[in-house]
Amino acid sequence: MSQLSPVATFLAGLQWLFFMFTNTVVIPLSVGTALQLPLAETTASVQRSFIYTGIACLLQAFLGHRYSLMEGQSGLWWGVILSLCATASASQMDLSVVGGSLSVGILLSGILIALLGTMGIGKVLNKIFTPIVMSVFLLLLTSQLILIFFKGMVGFTSEGRINVPIACLSFLLVFIVSVLTVSGKGLVSNFSILIGIVVGWIAYSLWFPTENLSTGSTSTLLILFPWGGVTHLAWGVVIMAILTGLINTTNTVATLRGAENIYETKMSDAVYKRSFIVTGFNSMISGLFGLVPYAPYASSIGFIQTTRIVERSAFVIGSFLFVILGSIPALGSFFSTLPISVGDAVLFVAYLQLFGSALRNIEGIRFNSKTIYRLAAPTLLGLAIMNLPATAFVSIHMYLRPLLSNGLLLGILVAIVLENVVNWSSYETSYTQEIQRKQVE
């Protein structure tokens, strides 16, 4: 699109702020609950998440990959942390030991990723993560996040029931934002996300009682290792955290590759190197201060495709505003009144674009009855695991449970193994020859 005016740039930055907020606010709250942290510490964790997410985005914008791609708390890490906490509770393992072990593992994984980044790990990962692996990752990530957003949209309760009035408002918002995105002209289409949030927030406040986030007293923001002490460690958890950090590099590869189409440029090895170094540094900070580790958000691609605003200036404004939001408790309290169902409904539309990105990765690849396994096996296995209850994995050893119970993680690993062990081109050739032979007969 043409160069934005200063007012439009600020509004685009505000739209980025809401995108960052709705993608971030639930994560520290759920992790605080899973680790059974005091309310004051959970509140401080929310503030830290806001402040550092904005800083992490600015670091990537100026020192890392230098594109308008959100550096946020990783959905893969989020799932693994919640899974570890759930299995620890079931096994009566001290959550402070789990938290401390996670912190150490996250810190070590950050150091490792930064070191590998300086050594040019991007070249290796670009060979390992083929278009099929990228498609599997994006399909599973989209499925995992859409499920989370859908539950928030419909007001899904702990009793397993749908809140019909909230669901109706959410689907109305989905319809409005979709129409504005697809059929809107000019700035109306570009700011469909922002319009949806504002309209939804007003409608929700008129139809339903406002539910404010209970902030309570705030703990010290710069306390080290707030998740637990590091004198007694569960080394299985530490190793699992390091493994998760390595697999989390998938986010960087998928996001930067997806951004190539948007920015019409080929990402150089230097871009990957800078991005990995910054992400590694962000993970080190996460381990020290009790934050879910960071990664470039593949969902940024869907957001940009929806808004069609690529200017880095708007992204920088949104990131800076997010730092301010976390630094001023009164502002944080105000924005925390944004209903989760409204944010999830709007993000539901933005994340639909990720499905298109997954399909674009496999454009031109022809599948037959044999080669379809390279895509179907890891994708459907991951989806099947995602839909199993957590109690289904209780019989598995607690150190294997976080890996085997995480559909996204396991699906990616299976895809990597299949792509780098099986010679799929031979099956493509033999199948084509067999078809040709039958046609001749």
Protein Blocks (a to p, Z undefined) as FASTA:
>chain_A
ZZddfklmmmmmmmmmmmmmmmmmmmmmmmmmmnopafklmmmmmmmmmmmmmmmmmmmm
mmmnopacdddddfklmmmmmmmmmmmmmnopafklmmmmmmmmmmmmmmmmmmmmmnop
mmmmmmmmgfklmmmmmmmmmmmmmmmmmmmmnopafkopacfklmmmmmmmmmmmmmmm
mmmghjlmmmmmmmmmmmmmmmmmmmpccddddfbjaddfkbghklbcckbccfklmmmm
mmmmmmmmmmmmmmmmmmmmmnopacdfklmmmmmmmmmmmmmmmmmnopacddddfklm
mmmmmnopabfklmmmmmmmmmmmmmmmklmmmmmmpcfklmmmmmmmmmmmmmmmmmmm
mgoiacdfklmmmmmmmmmmmmmmmmpcfklmmmpcfklmmmmmmmklmmmmmmmmmmmm
pcfklmmmmmmmmmmmmmmZZ
